[in-house]
């Protein structure tokens, strides 16, 4: 399957569903965002911005507690997506699932102490060649009923053959509500709920970026940043997010699937991209939208057993909106010369007035993050 096929699969996921899937399903148990989990996740995605580690640094950005990195919602979505896949696709193998497309819209960052419920809707379920293509909409809602973040996910499950009957399963899922197929699995993970809340409110907070918007020009390049990943980093990310994919732990699993070695999860790559953007902006909460279409599945990040693999991130300003003080940033990630994103971009807000750059404690937080990683190895 080449890149052009990935584009066709993404188009299939975005197309209208053959049967309406207008009902929504809510996680039965709320998720509580913990301070230490924020720090663990920040370390897992190598994000050393002080606001993820220090309440004082978060307060300087205008928040009452630690703020989570942009892709922290992966922890919440991992469980619900896994349950939906297990219900729709009998015998679904984690090692044969490809993450094709991910979009996050941010009203505000998730914060320590947040009590979140997750609304899920299955937007479409299609078959393409030997893949089942599942499009899922996720809505995170806080204890006050406000939408704080939304996500759109396209997953490809390789089954070895198309089975149109599964589209009928999705129709029934939409009409009757979701229940896991096996009672011993997490029962009542999501329950039916009607809701029109889709788009998160952007809020009135003023961004605290250290980048001067008025100095930006279309075509300007962001500073290059590289991250080195080890097998220990993959184990750490899997532990924090609850990713039970055996391909992250046992080299025999990816090799049986046709890959030469253990590879990094795509959501980890996206998390590193968010860390790259945060390091440039100086304010993780300035990002309002993040989208990535992942490249052909052979464009993997292979992680050797006794060494590290490097991922190099670059960015470029593609558009500027002086009235809204917003910018669009295209992001490129490569490992061993291979592109990891078919397309990746972020939308960013800047303050109304120029904000002078000030010395940042990012380097101290980075050393703390690296020390934590060294202590675990």
URGITA-V594890 format. One line per field, one symbol per residue. phi: phi as a letter, one per 20 degrees, with the letter a starting at -180 (. if undefined). psi: psi as a letter, one per 20 degrees, with the letter a starting at -180 (. if undefined). A space follows every 50 residues. Layout:
phi = ???
psi = ???
//
This chain:
phi = .efffgfffffffefgffcgcefdcdgfdfddedgffgfffgffdlddfg feccffffffeodebgdeggegggfffgfffffffffecfmfdgfdddee bbccddebffcgngdddceccefabcdblededddcdccecefenefdbc bccddddfdnrecgffffffffffednebgfdgffgflfccfbeadfdef ffmdfefcfeeegfefcfnfeegfcdcdddffffffffffemfefffedc ffffffeoefafcfffffgffffffgfffffncfefedbbcbdefgffee dfdffdbcdddddcbbfdbccffelccdceccccclnefedfbbbcdcdc ffdgcffcgdegfffffffffffffee
psi = oahhhgghghhhhiqqqhqqmiqqppphpqppoqghhggggghhjkokph iihphghhhhijqirqqqqhjhihgghggghgggghghopkpphijppoh qppppphrqqqpipopqopppohqorpockqpopppppoppaijjpphqq qpppqpopijqqnhhhhhhhghghgiqppqhphiroqlgqqqqppjogpq pirjqpqlqjpogiiqqpiqpqpppqppprhhhggggghgikojoiiiho hhghhhjjqiapqpqhhgghhhhhggghhghiohiipiqpqppqrqiimr nporhkarqppppqqpphqpnhgilqqppppppqpkippiphppqqppqq qhqqoqpqpqkghghghgghhgghhh.
//
